[in-house]
Amino acid sequence: MKAKSIHGNSPEEIRLALEQSLSDDFTPTLAIVFLSIKQDRKAVCTILDKMGIDVIGATSAGEFTDGHQSEGASVIMLLDIPKEDYSIFFETIGDGSSEVTARQLGEVALRQFNHPAIIFCSTFLSAEGIAIDGETLMRNIENVVGSQVNIFGGMAGDDLSFTGSYVFTNNDATDYGLVALIVDADKIAMQGMAISGWKPMGISRTITKSEGNLIYTIDDKPALETYMRFLGGDISTADDNFNFFDSIGVHYPFQIERENREPMMCNPIGYDREKEALITESNVAQGTKFRFSTPPDFDIVETVVQKARELKSETNAKAEALLIFSCVGRLSALGPMAQQENEGLHEVWNTPMAGFYTYGEFGRAVNGKHEFHSTTCCWVALSEK
């Protein structure tokens, strides 16, 4: 398998970069596309489609390749995987449910290959304001395919506008659904890991009243007031939903406690001042226990990179392509270190890399279990067996 990553600020720049990539007899069959909602998605897909290249993609909250990071542009991982070794799944949820669609993905994967592996992207928020719960997706896919099947990916972004994210293929797109690359794991090896680095702080607390992704009370006290008190501020310091998410929520997520599993990171993404309710990125059941958390120390980048080195050494793995799904919260909290993290992973695997800043990540945690993550760097290395 051969891979190349390209990037551009317009469809024309993508076309030129694509033509240049073909100059040494490289004939890609598949393009994994991450681009801003500001980009002409259809034009980019048309360019790739005319060259007979299959497309899967997602909109981003920032995108990057090796040696490059941008906001408002496009990046593409080009692969020459034999077409019989992969399949593309696309489904709009529509009037159905995310549970059913997730199970459909798992069922298609098992029908397609005896030993599948999955890289998938989902939307996060539709133009109508319908959100998808990432934990529900991960659990339903894994329940069908089993824990032995590798599952990695990320939730599409929309440049932090919260106006609607998209996933797409050559000719189809949706703001409420899933797209996936299903590969034959007997032909294509996948190694990956997801690490957060945010640290728990204080005592365990209980969500005493909630509905969906609205948290009304924590320990029987108004949730927003309790959260702001933990931060040492007051409600008046949260000017609007965007500032709340970008300046507060991504830095101080909840760590939802789970039995025999790592905590689930859950970002507050907004608030309802009238109800004094926090709005979170995932549904949180009443009675859930959690701990507040603080951003990671400056050594988190080296920790992520070192874990990648260790996995590479332990498995004697190689890579011919590297995909990274990094939470947009890391970009906000870590600043330039987020790009250093991505470049560090690229140096470990020494192969073409592409990725984007997401609204949620899917992948194996350090303990090896599949999880839905937030504020996490999730990477997956691919190689042909």
Secondary structure, 3 states (H helix, E strand, C coil): CCEEEEEECCHHHHHHHHHHHHHHCCCCCEEEEEECCCCCHHHHHHHHHHCCCEEEEEECCCEEECCEEECCCEEEEEECCCHHHEEEEEEECCCCCHHHHHHHHHHHHHHHCCCEEEEEEECCECCCCCECCHHHHHHHHHHHHCCCCCEEEEECCCCCCCCCCCEEECCCEECCEEEEEEEECCCEEEEEEEECCCEEEEEEEEEEEEECCEEEEECCEEHHHHHHHHCCCCHHHCCCHHHHHHHHHCCCCEEEEECCEEEEEECEEEEECCCCEEEECCCCCCCCEEEEEECCCCCHHHHHHHHHHHHHHHHCCCCCEEEEEEEHHHHHHHCHHHHHHHHHHHHHHCCCEEEEEECCEEEECCCCCEEEECCCEEEEEEEEC
